[in-house]
Amino acid sequence: MFGPRAEAEEKAGSRQRLQVNEYKENQNIAYVSLRPVQTTVLGKTAKVYLVPFSLSNYKPDQFTRPKSLLDKNSNNEVACKKCKKAEIEKTCRKILTPKMEATSSKAESTLQKSSLDVYAESNKWQCKSTSDTVILSADAESSQDGDSDEDTTPGLDDFSGLSPYERKRLKNISENANFFASLQLSESAARLREMIKKRQPSESKPLLPPGPLEMTPENRDINSEIFKGFLQTWAEVSKTGSKNNEKALSSIKSYKANLNGMVISEDTVCKVTKGSISSMALHPSEIKTLVAAGAKSGQVGLWDLTHQPKEDGIYVFQPHSQPVSCLYFSPANPAHILSLSYDGTVRCGDFSRAIFDEVYRDEGSSFSSFDFLAEDASTLIVGHWDGSMSLVDRRTPGTSYEKLINSSLSKIRTVHVHPVHRQYFITAGLRDIHIYDARRLNPSRSQPLISLTEHTKSIASAYFSPLTGNRVVTTCADCKLRIFDSSCISSKIPLLTTIRHNTITGRWLTRFQAVWDPKQEDCVIVGSMAHPRRVEIFHETGKSVHSFLGESLASVCSINAMHPTRYILAGGNSSGRIHVFMNVSCR
């Protein structure tokens, strides 16, 4: 009983009690330090270090009946958990010998590490790994200091005592695990790069200098005879103006017949601006066709469709440094085109003088929309993205406002003035529509006369009908167009019609804005996400009146404008391309 074997068992028991006592003395420490175990495996000497175990999982007999290396890796959630862990464990249990099993802990481990790191050293083994997979090839000499952050296990090719089938099996498992883990890591890295890119602030162009800017086309020579002829032609055409014929509405039958005669062709489709189109306007001329487009790049593009080839009729200017969200030809002088931009400026392009005058400038603010308070276009109401509004008088010197008003909205997207009772104007906010009286505006905080709260999601626009102002159309992200009865502006205006229409354009397309046909005020025009691509017209009752289709229309026209007297429709897409539907007789 007291032979050599008994003495060995007694020494082993005392060593185990020593280790247990050390554990008890360090219960307040998350990790304990034990000496490395040196063993001989397949004729090779190696030291194996393990990250300290959790105290809650400690068992006194753990050192007498040690588990396999991969069992410990599994219990401590080692790297490879993204791979086929179960298959690796099952195969390795059959192959690895008990002599390779060891338990120990690493004294220099940091408290921040949560996964198991294995450090092996050998004068022949090559051990290497990545943070996600067990890659089995690196020099164990580099791990002697125990400071590496990489996970390492013995190389599969070093198990000379294994059968060829066993070595091939383990190698295939490792290669598959490495492939899938590397693929998953690359996808995660790509997603991370995309998230970082989205969070980075977009580079904005610097503000253009204050004061007048020369009307210099970016795509033409300013001294060219063609450009000079273009300016002279439109200055003269605008002098005649357009007749404001207050005629009665056409019947729906005759209106449909005229719409059916409007066609599109390759000659009436052309790229005009750089980037997405955010605003459109048609010159009111009765004899020539001029389309204007404001772009998110800050450009204003003009396209004279009477020129052939069509590229000769395009002129692109840069009066702004940020998106041009609002564009109008002056009702008093069509030789003037007014543009509003996010960059906090309103400018007036004058064909007769070939300059862009500065009407209003506020570098500390960002503008969203504007409209003419007076019929002679002398005064403007300007909406700001922060919910404030400005009254601007073009007759007074300088480029500042006459009055700055804080509205009850947190943001203002669009502003539109009543066509008859011009003291009233309507604003579209994030969720609410407000109607104000310009005579009762309070600089500190103005309360609206009427609030429309029927909208459940973000609002894109709100406009009075063009002739009488008896209707209001709104566009909302809840996929509904709403028509309100504004014939009597009192404490509340009733909802007449709700039109189901897909308004979800996504982040890459300009949001839809339903607008009235200026010559048929009971019909609205709006872009469509339907296939084949189209622009649609609805009656105020909700019935579909017409869909503009054609082989030359292959994209979504988010922003649309109709000629005030002629049957000409212009639609802009998110790549700067303008599509024009027109009657053959209008060319």
C-alpha positions in Angstrom: 0.0 0.0 0.0 2.9 2.3 0.6 4.8 1.6 -2.6 6.0 4.0 -5.3 2.5 4.3 -6.8 1.0 5.4 -3.4 3.7 8.0 -3.1 2.9 9.4 -6.5 -0.8 9.5 -5.8 -0.1 11.4 -2.5 2.0 13.9 -4.3 -0.6 14.4 -6.9 -3.2 14.9 -4.2 -1.1 17.5 -2.4 -0.6 19.4 -5.7 -4.4 19.4 -6.3 -5.1 20.7 -2.7 -2.5 23.4 -3.3 -4.3 24.5 -6.5 -7.7 24.4 -4.7 -6.4 26.5 -1.8 -5.0 29.0 -4.3 -8.5 29.2 -5.9 -10.1 29.8 -2.5 -7.7 32.5 -1.6 -8.4 34.4 -4.8 -12.2 34.2 -5.0 -12.4 38.0 -5.3 -10.3 37.9 -8.5 -11.9 37.1 -11.8 -8.9 35.1 -13.0 -6.3 32.9 -11.2 -2.8 32.3 -12.3 -1.4 28.7 -12.5 1.9 27.4 -13.8 2.0 26.2 -17.4 1.8 22.5 -18.0 4.6 21.0 -20.0 3.9 17.7 -21.7 5.1 15.5 -24.5 2.8 14.8 -27.4 3.8 12.6 -30.3 7.4 13.1 -29.4 7.2 16.9 -29.3 7.5 19.1 -26.3 4.9 21.9 -26.0 3.7 24.3 -23.4 0.0 25.0 -23.5 -1.6 28.2 -22.0 -5.3 28.7 -21.5 -7.2 31.8 -20.6 -8.4 31.5 -17.0 -11.6 29.7 -16.4 -14.7 31.2 -14.8 -14.8 30.6 -11.1 -18.5 29.5 -11.3 -17.4 26.6 -13.5 -14.5 25.4 -11.4 -14.6 21.8 -10.2 -12.1 20.4 -7.7 -11.5 17.2 -9.7 -11.0 19.1 -12.9 -7.2 18.5 -12.8 -7.4 14.7 -12.2 -9.8 14.1 -15.1 -9.0 16.9 -17.7 -11.2 17.5 -20.6 -10.0 17.6 -24.2 -8.6 20.8 -25.6 -11.5 21.3 -28.0 -14.0 20.5 -25.2 -12.6 23.4 -23.2 -12.6 25.6 -26.3 -16.3 24.9 -26.7 -17.2 25.5 -23.0 -15.5 28.8 -23.1 -16.9 29.9 -26.4 -13.6 30.0 -28.3 -13.1 31.3 -31.8 -14.7 28.9 -34.4 -18.2 29.4 -33.0 -19.1 30.9 -36.3 -17.9 27.7 -38.1 -19.1 24.2 -38.0 -18.1 23.8 -34.3 -20.0 20.6 -33.6 -18.4 18.8 -36.6 -14.9 19.9 -35.6 -15.4 18.7 -32.0 -16.8 15.4 -33.0 -13.9 14.6 -35.4 -11.1 15.9 -33.2 -12.3 13.9 -30.2 -11.7 10.7 -32.2 -8.2 11.9 -33.4 -6.5 13.8 -30.7 -4.8 11.7 -28.0 -5.4 12.2 -24.3 -1.7 13.2 -23.9 -2.6 16.5 -25.6 -5.2 17.4 -23.0 -4.2 20.0 -20.5 -5.6 22.5 -18.2 -4.0 25.6 -17.1 -4.4 29.4 -17.0 -2.5 32.3 -18.1 -1.3 34.8 -15.5 -0.8 37.7 -17.9 -4.4 37.6 -19.3 -6.3 40.9 -19.3 -9.7 41.4 -17.8 -11.1 42.6 -21.1 -10.8 39.3 -22.9 -13.9 37.1 -23.0 -13.0 34.4 -25.4 -10.4 31.5 -25.0 -6.9 32.1 -26.3 -4.6 29.2 -26.6 -0.9 29.7 -26.8 1.3 26.8 -27.8 5.0 26.7 -28.4 7.0 24.1 -30.1 10.3 24.0 -32.0 8.6 22.5 -35.0 4.9 23.4 -35.0 3.6 26.3 -37.0 0.5 27.9 -35.4 -1.6 30.8 -36.6 -5.2 32.1 -36.4 -7.5 35.0 -37.1 -9.9 36.6 -34.8 -12.9 34.7 -36.2 -11.4 31.3 -37.2 -8.8 28.8 -36.2 -6.1 29.2 -38.9 -3.5 26.6 -38.1 -0.1 27.9 -39.2 2.2 30.2 -37.2 5.5 30.1 -35.4 4.9 29.1 -31.8 8.1 31.0 -30.8 6.2 34.3 -31.2 3.7 33.2 -28.5 6.1 32.6 -25.7 5.5 35.9 -24.0 1.8 35.3 -24.0 0.9 38.8 -25.2 -0.6 37.9 -28.6 -4.3 38.6 -29.3 -4.5 35.8 -31.8 -6.1 32.4 -31.2 -3.8 29.5 -32.0 -4.1 25.7 -32.1 -1.7 23.1 -33.5 -1.4 22.8 -37.3 -3.3 19.9 -38.8 -0.4 19.1 -41.0 1.8 18.5 -38.0 -0.1 15.4 -36.7 2.3 12.9 -38.2 0.7 10.1 -36.2 -2.7 10.5 -37.9 -3.9 8.4 -40.7 -4.2 10.0 -44.2 -8.0 9.9 -44.0 -8.0 11.6 -40.6 -5.6 14.4 -41.7 -7.7 15.0 -44.9 -10.9 15.1 -42.9 -9.5 17.7 -40.4 -8.0 19.7 -43.2 -11.3 19.9 -45.1 -13.2 21.0 -42.0 -10.7 23.7 -41.3 -10.7 25.0 -44.9 -14.6 25.1 -44.9 -14.6 26.9 -41.6 -12.0 29.4 -42.7 -13.9 30.1 -46.0 -17.3 30.8 -44.4 -15.8 32.8 -41.5 -13.8 34.9 -43.9 -16.8 35.5 -46.1 -18.9 36.5 -43.1 -16.1 38.8 -41.9 -15.8 40.5 -45.3 -19.6 41.1 -45.4 -19.5 42.5 -41.9 -16.6 44.8 -42.9 -18.5 46.0 -45.9 -21.6 46.8 -43.9 -19.5 48.7 -41.4 -17.9 50.7 -44.1 -21.3 51.5 -45.5 -22.5 52.6 -42.1 -19.5 54.9 -41.6 -20.0 56.4 -45.1 -23.6 57.2 -44.3 -22.7 58.9 -41.0 -20.1 61.1 -42.6 -21.5 64.5 -43.4 -22.0 65.2 -47.0 -19.6 67.7 -48.6 -21.5 70.9 -49.3 -20.3 73.5 -51.9 -19.4 76.9 -50.5 -21.9 79.7 -50.8 -21.6 81.7 -54.0 -20.5 85.3 -53.5 -23.3 87.8 -52.7 -24.6 90.2 -55.2 -25.5 89.7 -58.9 -24.0 86.8 -60.9 -23.4 86.8 -64.6 -25.7 84.5 -66.5 -22.8 82.4 -67.8 -23.8 79.0 -69.2 -21.6 76.1 -68.0 -22.1 74.2 -71.3 -21.7 77.1 -73.7 -19.3 79.9 -74.6 -20.7 83.1 -73.1 -19.6 85.0 -76.2 -21.2 82.6 -78.6 -23.8 84.0 -81.1 -26.1 81.1 -80.2 -26.3 82.1 -76.6 -26.7 85.8 -77.4 -29.5 84.9 -79.7 -31.2 82.7 -77.0 -31.2 85.6 -74.5 -32.5 88.1 -77.1 -35.3 85.8 -78.2 -36.6 85.1 -74.8 -36.3 88.7 -73.7 -38.5 89.7 -76.7 -40.9 86.8 -76.3 -41.5 87.7 -72.7 -42.5 91.2 -73.5 -45.6 90.0 -75.2 -46.4 87.9 -72.1 -49.3 85.6 -72.1 -52.9 86.4 -72.1 -54.6 85.6 -68.7 -57.8 84.3 -70.2 -60.2 83.6 -67.4 -62.2 81.1 -69.3 -64.5 78.5 -67.9 -63.2 75.0 -67.2 -63.3 72.6 -70.2 -65.6 69.7 -69.9 -63.9 66.5 -68.8 -64.7 65.0 -72.2 -62.9 67.7 -74.2 -60.1 67.8 -71.6 -59.5 64.1 -72.1 -59.5 64.5 -75.9 -56.8 67.1 -75.7 -54.7 65.0 -73.3 -55.0 62.0 -75.7 -53.3 64.1 -78.3 -50.2 64.7 -76.2 -47.3 62.4 -77.2 -43.6 62.0 -76.2 -40.7 61.1 -78.5 -36.9 60.9 -78.5 -36.8 64.6 -79.6 -38.7 65.7 -76.5 -36.5 63.8 -74.0 -33.1 65.2 -73.0 -30.7 65.4 -70.1 -30.5 69.0 -68.9 -29.0 69.2 -65.4 -26.4 67.4 -63.4 -28.2 65.2 -60.8 -31.8 65.0 -59.6 -34.4 67.5 -60.7 -36.1 69.1 -57.7 -38.3 71.8 -59.3 -39.8 72.6 -62.7 -41.4 75.5 -64.5 -42.8 76.2 -68.0 -42.5 79.6 -69.6 -46.0 81.0 -70.4 -45.2 81.8 -74.0 -47.9 80.9 -76.5 -45.5 80.6 -79.5 -42.3 79.0 -78.1 -41.6 76.3 -75.6 -39.1 76.9 -72.8 -38.7 74.5 -69.9 -36.8 75.3 -66.7 -35.5 72.8 -64.2 -33.9 73.3 -60.8 -31.5 70.6 -59.7 -30.2 69.3 -56.4 -26.7 70.3 -57.6 -27.7 74.0 -57.4 -28.0 74.2 -61.2 -30.8 75.8 -63.2 -31.2 74.4 -66.7 -33.2 75.9 -69.5 -34.3 74.0 -72.6 -35.7 75.7 -75.7 -37.5 73.0 -77.6 -37.7 75.0 -80.8 -34.0 74.4 -81.4 -32.8 71.4 -83.4 -30.7 69.5 -82.7 -32.2 69.5 -79.2 -28.8 69.8 -77.5 -28.4 73.3 -79.1 -31.3 74.5 -77.1 -30.0 73.6 -73.6 -28.3 76.1 -71.3 -27.1 75.2 -67.8 -26.3 77.8 -65.1 -25.0 77.6 -61.5 -26.7 80.4 -59.5 -26.8 78.3 -56.3 -24.6 75.9 -54.4 -27.3 73.7 -53.0 -30.6 72.1 -54.2 -33.0 74.4 -56.0 -36.4 73.4 -54.5 -38.6 76.2 -56.0 -38.7 77.8 -59.4 -41.2 80.3 -60.9 -41.3 82.5 -64.0 -42.5 85.9 -62.8 -46.2 86.5 -63.4 -45.5 90.2 -64.0 -42.4 89.8 -66.3 -41.8 86.3 -67.8 -38.3 87.4 -68.7 -37.5 86.9 -65.0 -37.1 83.5 -63.5 -36.9 83.3 -59.7 -35.2 80.4 -58.0 -34.9 79.5 -54.3 -32.3 77.2 -52.8 -31.4 75.4 -49.6 -28.3 77.6 -49.5 -30.3 80.5 -48.1 -30.7 82.5 -51.3 -33.4 83.6 -53.7 -32.2 84.9 -57.1 -33.9 86.3 -60.1 -32.5 85.4 -63.5 -33.0 88.3 -66.0 -32.8 87.4 -69.7 -32.7 91.0 -70.8 -29.6 91.8 -68.6 -28.0 88.3 -68.6 -27.6 88.3 -64.8 -28.9 86.5 -61.7 -29.8 89.2 -59.3 -29.9 88.4 -55.6 -33.3 89.0 -54.1 -33.0 87.6 -50.6 -30.0 86.2 -48.7 -29.7 84.6 -45.3 -26.6 82.6 -44.9 -27.6 81.4 -41.4 -30.8 79.8 -42.7 -32.0 77.2 -45.2 -35.0 77.9 -47.5 -37.5 75.4 -48.6 -40.2 77.2 -50.7 -41.6 80.5 -51.7 -44.5 82.1 -53.5 -45.6 85.6 -54.7 -47.8 87.4 -52.2 -48.6 90.2 -54.7 -49.8 89.7 -58.3 -47.0 91.9 -59.5 -44.4 89.7 -57.9 -43.1 92.5 -55.8 -43.5 90.7 -52.4 -42.6 87.2 -51.5 -43.4 84.8 -48.6 -40.4 82.5 -48.0 -40.6 79.3 -46.0 -37.6 78.0 -44.0 -36.7 74.5 -43.1 -36.6 75.4 -39.4 -40.3 76.4 -39.5 -39.9 80.2 -39.7 -41.2 82.4 -42.5 -39.9 85.6 -44.1 -41.7 88.5 -45.8 -39.6 89.9 -48.6 -40.2 93.1 -50.5 -38.2 93.3 -53.8 -38.8 97.1 -54.1 -36.7 98.0 -51.0 -32.9 98.1 -51.3 -30.8 95.3 -49.9 -31.3 91.6 -49.8 -32.8 91.2 -46.3 -36.4 90.5 -45.1 -39.0 92.9 -44.1 -40.3 90.6 -41.3 -39.3 87.3 -39.9 -42.1 85.2 -38.4 -41.9 82.1 -36.2 -44.7 79.7 -37.2 -46.2 77.0 -35.2 -44.6 74.3 -37.4 -41.2 72.7 -36.7 -40.5 72.5 -40.5 -42.0 74.0 -43.6 -41.8 72.1 -46.9 -44.0 74.2 -49.2 -45.6 77.6 -49.2 -48.5 78.5 -51.6 -50.6 81.7 -51.8 -54.4 81.7 -52.4 -54.9 82.8 -56.1 -57.8 85.1 -55.3 -57.6 86.1 -51.6 -53.9 86.6 -51.6 -53.7 87.4 -47.9 -54.1 83.7 -47.3 -51.3 81.2 -47.8 -50.9 77.5 -47.0 -47.9 75.8 -45.5 -47.0 72.1 -45.4 -45.2 70.9 -42.3 -44.1 67.5 -41.2 -47.5 66.2 -40.2 -49.8 69.2 -40.3 -51.1 71.7 -42.9 -51.6 75.3 -41.8 -53.4 78.2 -43.4 -52.3 81.7 -42.3 -53.5 85.2 -42.8 -50.6 87.5 -43.8 -52.3 90.4 -42.1 -52.1 88.7 -38.7 -48.6 87.4 -38.6 -46.8 87.7 -35.3 -43.0 87.7 -35.3 -42.8 85.8 -32.0 -45.2 83.0 -32.8 -48.0 83.1 -35.3 -51.0 80.8 -34.9 -52.7 79.5 -38.0 -56.3 80.2 -39.0 -56.9 76.5 -39.9 -55.0 73.3 -39.1 -55.5 70.1 -41.2 -54.5 67.2 -39.0 -55.8 64.3 -41.1 -52.3 63.2 -42.3 -50.7 60.3 -40.5 -47.2 60.4 -42.0 -44.7 62.9 -43.5 -46.3 65.5 -45.9 -44.6 66.5 -49.1 -46.7 69.4 -50.4 -50.0 71.4 -50.2 -51.4 73.7 -52.9 -54.5 75.7 -53.6 -56.3 75.1 -56.9 -55.0 77.6 -59.5 -58.1 79.6 -60.5 -60.4 79.9 -57.6 -58.5 78.5 -54.7 -61.6 76.5 -53.8 -59.7 73.2 -53.4 -56.5 72.1 -51.7 -54.5 69.1 -52.7 -51.9 67.5 -50.4 -49.4 64.7 -50.9 -48.5 62.5 -48.0 -46.2 59.5 -47.4 -49.2 57.4 -46.2 -49.8 56.8 -50.0 -52.8 59.1 -50.1 -53.6 62.3 -52.0 -56.2 64.4 -50.2 -58.6 67.0 -51.7 -60.0 69.5 -49.3 -62.9 72.0 -49.8 -61.4 75.5 -49.2 -64.2 77.5 -50.8 -64.9 78.9 -47.4 -61.9 79.6 -45.2 -63.2 79.4 -41.7 -62.2 77.4 -38.6 -62.1 74.2 -40.6 -62.2 73.0 -44.2 -63.7 69.6 -44.9 -62.0 66.7 -46.5 -63.7 65.9 -49.8 -61.7 63.0 -51.4 -58.9 60.6 -50.6 -57.1 59.1 -53.5 -55.0 56.0 -53.0 -51.6 56.5 -54.7 -48.2 55.0 -54.1 -46.0 57.9 -52.9 -43.1 55.8 -51.5 -40.3 56.9 -53.8 -37.4 55.7 -51.6 -34.2 57.7 -50.8 -32.9 57.9 -54.4 -35.9 59.5 -56.0 -37.3 63.0 -55.5 -40.6 62.9 -53.5 -43.8 63.2 -55.4 -45.7 66.5 -55.3 -49.3 66.5 -56.7 -49.9 69.8 -58.5 -53.0 71.3 -60.1 -53.3 71.7 -63.9 -53.3 75.5 -64.1 -55.9 75.5 -66.9 -58.2 72.7 -65.4 -58.3 73.3 -61.7 -60.4 70.2 -60.8 -57.5 67.9 -62.0 -54.2 67.1 -60.4 -51.0 65.8 -61.9 -48.6 63.4 -60.1 -45.8 61.1 -60.8 -46.2 57.3 -60.5 -44.2 54.3 -59.4 -46.2 52.0 -61.6 -44.9 50.0 -64.6 -44.7 50.9 -67.4 -43.6 54.3 -66.2 -46.2 57.1 -66.4 -47.5 60.4 -65.2 -51.1 60.4 -64.0 -53.9 62.9 -63.8 -56.8 62.5 -61.3 -60.1 64.3 -61.0 -60.9 65.9 -57.7 -63.5 63.1 -57.2 -60.7 60.6 -57.2 -61.3 59.1 -60.7 -58.4 58.6 -63.0 -58.5 61.0 -66.0 -55.4 60.1 -68.0 -52.1 58.4 -67.9 -49.2 59.7 -69.9 -47.3 56.7 -71.3 -44.7 56.2 -74.1 -41.7 54.2 -75.1 -39.5 57.2 -74.5 -40.6 57.5 -70.8 -38.5 54.9 -69.1 -38.0 56.4 -65.6 -40.0 58.0 -62.8 -40.9 61.6 -63.2 -41.2 62.9 -59.6 -41.6 66.6 -60.4 -44.1 67.7 -63.1 -45.4 71.0 -64.5 -48.1 71.8 -67.0 -48.2 74.8 -69.3 -50.7 77.4 -68.1 -52.6 77.6 -71.4 -51.2 75.0 -73.8 -51.3 71.2 -73.6 -47.7 70.7 -72.7 -46.5 68.6 -69.8 -42.8 68.5 -68.6 -41.6 65.9 -66.1 -38.2 65.7 -64.4 -36.5 62.6 -63.1 -33.7 61.9 -60.6 -30.9 61.9 -63.2 -31.5 65.4 -64.6 -33.5 64.3 -67.6 -36.6 66.1 -68.8 -39.5 64.4 -70.5 -42.0 66.5 -72.5 -45.5 65.4 -73.6 -47.0 67.8 -76.1 -49.6 68.1 -78.8 -48.1 67.8 -82.3 -49.6 71.3 -83.1 -47.5 72.8 -80.3 -44.1 72.0 -81.8 
